[in-house]
Amino acid sequence: MYDTYADDIFRYILVHVHDRDLAEDLTADTFVRALKAIDRFDFSKPRPWLYKIAQNLLYDHWRKRRTEQLPEDFDVTSDIDLEEGLERQLTQERVRSAVALLSEPMRSVVILRFISGYSAKQTAETLNISESNVRVIQFRALKRLRGRLS
């Protein structure tokens, strides 16, 4: 189970926390919690169960920090023109800030659909909601992001 889902869980958490070390720790904690609750595990749907554990760990993390701000540490690579790099950095910061202001369901759908590359069906299974609900949440999230970014 770890070999199959660890990379996906790690990417999901990393997008939320933007700290590799913390994402690795929370990914490990996800599988430790899963192992402790293996007697309640639904083997027919491992992905939603693992994502729910990861999501709960993220909630716990944010509750401890009492903030959901995303970090602002970007590297401008040397082969990119400085002006272009700064503009790109500002755009990334604006998008991250706008995504951070979304509700958790909207943020999760946006991350799974556009960063993790999941289909609507995979996103629905992961979040344990209907595929039509994913599409509605995605539509509303994109509408809010367009409003905030324009």
C-alpha positions as CSV (number, residue, x, y, z in Angstrom):
1,M,0.0,0.0,0.0
2,Y,2.9,2.4,0.8
3,D,4.6,1.7,-2.5
4,T,1.4,2.4,-4.4
5,Y,0.2,5.5,-2.7
6,A,3.1,7.2,-0.9
7,D,4.1,9.5,-3.8
8,D,0.6,10.7,-4.4
9,I,0.0,11.4,-0.7
10,F,3.4,13.2,-0.4
11,R,2.6,15.4,-3.4
12,Y,-0.9,16.2,-2.0
13,I,0.6,17.2,1.4
14,L,3.5,19.1,-0.2
15,V,1.2,21.3,-2.2
16,H,-0.5,22.2,1.1
17,V,2.5,22.8,3.3
18,H,5.3,23.7,0.8
19,D,7.9,22.2,3.0
20,R,9.6,19.0,1.8
21,D,10.7,17.9,5.3
22,L,7.3,18.5,6.8
23,A,5.5,16.8,3.9
24,E,7.7,13.8,4.3
25,D,6.9,13.7,8.1
26,L,3.2,14.1,7.5
27,T,3.3,11.4,4.7
28,A,5.0,9.0,7.1
29,D,2.4,9.9,9.8
30,T,-0.4,9.2,7.4
31,F,0.8,5.6,6.9
32,V,1.5,5.2,10.6
33,R,-2.1,6.2,11.4
34,A,-3.3,3.9,8.6
35,L,-1.4,1.0,10.1
36,K,-2.8,1.7,13.6
37,A,-6.4,1.7,12.1
38,I,-5.9,-1.2,9.8
39,D,-8.8,-3.1,11.4
40,R,-11.2,-0.4,10.2
41,F,-9.6,-0.3,6.7
42,D,-11.8,-0.7,3.7
43,F,-9.6,-2.6,1.3
44,S,-11.9,-1.8,-1.6
45,K,-11.2,2.0,-1.4
46,P,-7.7,2.6,-0.1
47,R,-7.1,6.0,-1.8
48,P,-10.0,7.9,-0.2
49,W,-9.1,6.5,3.2
50,L,-5.5,7.5,3.0
51,Y,-6.3,11.0,1.7
52,K,-8.8,11.5,4.5
53,I,-6.1,10.6,7.0
54,A,-3.6,13.0,5.3
55,Q,-6.3,15.7,5.3
56,N,-6.9,15.2,9.0
57,L,-3.2,15.5,9.6
58,L,-3.1,18.7,7.7
59,Y,-6.0,20.0,9.8
60,D,-4.1,19.1,12.9
61,H,-1.0,20.8,11.6
62,W,-2.8,24.0,10.7
63,R,-4.7,24.0,14.0
64,K,-1.3,23.9,15.8
65,R,0.1,26.7,13.7
66,R,-3.1,28.7,13.7
67,T,-2.4,29.9,10.2
68,E,-2.9,28.7,6.6
69,Q,-0.4,31.0,5.0
70,L,1.6,29.6,2.2
71,P,5.3,30.3,2.2
72,E,6.8,32.8,-0.2
73,D,10.1,31.1,-1.0
74,F,10.7,30.8,-4.7
75,D,14.0,30.3,-6.4
76,V,14.7,32.3,-9.6
77,T,16.9,30.2,-11.8
78,S,20.0,31.7,-13.3
79,D,19.0,30.9,-16.9
80,I,15.8,33.1,-16.7
81,D,16.0,36.8,-17.2
82,L,15.7,38.5,-13.8
83,E,12.6,40.6,-14.9
84,E,10.9,37.5,-16.2
85,G,11.8,35.6,-13.1
86,L,10.4,38.3,-10.8
87,E,7.2,38.5,-12.8
88,R,6.8,34.7,-12.7
89,Q,7.5,34.8,-8.9
90,L,4.8,37.5,-8.4
91,T,2.3,35.4,-10.4
92,Q,3.1,32.3,-8.4
93,E,2.7,34.2,-5.2
94,R,-0.7,35.6,-6.3
95,V,-1.9,32.2,-7.3
96,R,-0.8,30.6,-4.1
97,S,-2.4,33.3,-2.0
98,A,-5.6,33.0,-4.0
99,V,-5.7,29.2,-3.6
100,A,-4.9,29.6,0.2
101,L,-8.1,31.7,0.5
102,L,-10.3,29.0,-0.9
103,S,-12.3,26.8,1.4
104,E,-10.7,23.4,2.1
105,P,-13.0,21.5,-0.2
106,M,-12.3,23.9,-3.1
107,R,-8.6,23.9,-2.3
108,S,-8.5,20.1,-2.3
109,V,-10.3,19.8,-5.6
110,V,-8.1,22.4,-7.3
111,I,-4.9,20.7,-6.0
112,L,-6.0,17.2,-7.0
113,R,-7.4,18.2,-10.4
114,F,-4.8,20.7,-11.6
115,I,-1.6,19.9,-9.6
116,S,-1.9,16.2,-9.1
117,G,-3.5,15.7,-12.5
118,Y,-6.4,13.6,-11.2
119,S,-9.5,13.1,-13.3
120,A,-12.9,14.2,-11.9
121,K,-13.6,10.6,-11.1
122,Q,-10.3,10.0,-9.3
123,T,-10.8,13.2,-7.4
124,A,-14.3,12.2,-6.4
125,E,-13.1,8.8,-5.2
126,T,-10.2,10.4,-3.3
127,L,-12.4,12.9,-1.5
128,N,-15.3,10.5,-1.2
129,I,-17.8,12.8,-2.9
130,S,-19.7,12.5,-6.2
131,E,-18.1,13.3,-9.5
132,S,-20.8,15.9,-10.2
133,N,-20.0,17.5,-6.8
134,V,-16.3,17.7,-7.9
135,R,-17.3,19.5,-11.0
136,V,-19.5,22.0,-9.1
137,I,-16.8,22.6,-6.6
138,Q,-14.2,23.0,-9.3
139,F,-16.4,25.4,-11.2
140,R,-17.0,27.6,-8.1
141,A,-13.3,27.5,-7.1
142,L,-12.1,28.6,-10.6
143,K,-14.7,31.3,-10.6
144,R,-13.4,32.6,-7.3
145,L,-9.8,32.3,-8.4
146,R,-10.6,34.3,-11.6
147,G,-12.2,37.0,-9.5
148,R,-9.3,37.2,-7.1
149,L,-6.7,37.1,-9.8
150,S,-8.2,39.7,-12.1
